[in-house]
Amino acid sequence: GHCARLGRDRNEITLSWNRVACIAPTTAEAEAERDAYLAGRGMEWSNLPTELQEMIEGMIVVGDPDTVGERFAEWKELGVDGFTVSLPANTHLPERVELLGATLAPLVRQD
């Protein structure tokens, strides 16, 4: 609607979205890595108020490849062309970066 009001063709605009993720082979591993990251900053997940847990869950996609891939696919369906993704909890693990790349590549690959 905004593009139509401005007389712009949406197809001429590349829309990217910055997201935060914590991916691991299993959701339990991803949650453990998220929890360790928070603990390193003086926060224990189980002691956080529900409102804060919900806010964090709204900001960070945590899970296995299926869970993370499904969430990014939902955003792609909204019209997002590409993503920049931060992995603050486990970016120090090369295998997690590779896992995220393998998980998201099918969503953004231009054939």
C-alpha positions as CSV (number, residue, x, y, z in Angstrom):
1,G,0.0,0.0,0.0
2,H,2.8,2.4,0.9
3,C,4.5,1.9,-2.5
4,A,1.2,2.4,-4.3
5,R,0.6,5.7,-2.5
6,L,4.1,6.9,-3.5
7,G,3.8,5.6,-7.1
8,R,6.7,3.1,-6.5
9,D,7.0,-0.4,-7.9
10,R,7.5,-2.8,-5.0
11,N,9.5,-5.0,-7.3
12,E,12.2,-2.3,-7.6
13,I,12.8,-2.4,-3.9
14,T,14.9,-5.0,-2.1
15,L,13.6,-5.6,1.4
16,S,15.9,-7.1,3.9
17,W,15.3,-7.8,7.6
18,N,17.7,-8.0,10.5
19,R,16.9,-11.0,12.7
20,V,18.5,-12.7,15.7
21,A,18.7,-16.5,15.9
22,C,20.1,-19.3,18.1
23,I,20.2,-22.5,16.0
24,A,21.5,-25.9,17.0
25,P,20.9,-29.5,15.8
26,T,18.2,-29.8,18.5
27,T,15.9,-27.3,20.1
28,A,17.2,-28.4,23.5
29,E,20.8,-27.6,22.5
30,A,19.7,-24.2,21.1
31,E,17.9,-23.4,24.3
32,A,20.9,-24.4,26.4
33,E,23.2,-22.2,24.3
34,R,20.7,-19.3,24.7
35,D,20.6,-19.9,28.4
36,A,24.4,-20.0,28.7
37,Y,24.6,-16.7,26.7
38,L,22.1,-15.0,29.1
39,A,23.8,-16.5,32.2
40,G,27.1,-14.9,31.0
41,R,25.3,-11.6,31.2
42,G,23.9,-12.2,34.7
43,M,20.5,-13.5,33.7
44,E,19.0,-16.9,34.4
45,W,16.3,-17.8,31.9
46,S,14.1,-19.7,34.5
47,N,14.3,-16.6,36.9
48,L,13.3,-14.1,34.3
49,P,9.8,-12.6,34.6
50,T,7.4,-14.1,32.1
51,E,7.1,-10.7,30.3
52,L,10.8,-10.6,29.7
53,Q,10.9,-14.2,28.5
54,E,8.1,-13.4,26.0
55,M,10.0,-10.3,24.9
56,I,13.2,-12.3,24.3
57,E,11.2,-15.0,22.5
58,G,9.8,-12.3,20.2
59,M,13.2,-11.1,19.3
60,I,15.2,-14.3,19.0
61,V,14.4,-17.4,17.0
62,V,15.6,-20.3,19.1
63,G,15.5,-23.9,17.8
64,D,16.5,-26.7,15.5
65,P,16.8,-26.2,11.8
66,D,13.2,-27.1,11.1
67,T,12.0,-24.5,13.7
68,V,14.3,-21.8,12.5
69,G,13.7,-22.5,8.9
70,E,9.9,-22.4,9.3
71,R,10.1,-19.1,11.1
72,F,12.2,-17.5,8.5
73,A,10.0,-18.9,5.8
74,E,7.0,-17.2,7.4
75,W,8.8,-13.9,7.3
76,K,9.8,-14.5,3.6
77,E,6.1,-15.1,2.8
78,L,5.5,-11.5,4.1
79,G,7.6,-10.2,1.3
80,V,11.1,-10.1,2.7
81,D,13.7,-10.6,0.0
82,G,16.7,-11.4,2.3
83,F,18.0,-11.4,5.8
84,T,20.9,-10.4,7.9
85,V,21.1,-12.6,10.9
86,S,23.0,-12.2,14.1
87,L,23.9,-15.3,16.3
88,P,25.0,-13.7,19.5
89,A,24.6,-16.8,21.6
90,N,26.6,-19.2,19.4
91,T,28.4,-17.4,16.6
92,H,31.7,-18.5,18.2
93,L,30.8,-22.1,17.0
94,P,31.6,-22.4,13.3
95,E,29.3,-25.4,13.0
96,R,26.3,-23.2,14.1
97,V,27.1,-20.6,11.5
98,E,27.3,-23.4,8.9
99,L,24.0,-24.9,10.1
100,L,22.2,-21.5,9.9
101,G,23.6,-21.0,6.3
102,A,22.4,-24.5,5.3
103,T,19.0,-23.9,6.8
104,L,18.4,-20.5,5.3
105,A,20.1,-20.9,1.9
106,P,17.0,-22.5,0.2
107,L,14.9,-19.4,1.3
108,V,17.2,-16.8,-0.2
109,R,18.9,-18.6,-3.1
110,Q,18.3,-16.9,-6.4
111,D,18.1,-19.5,-9.2
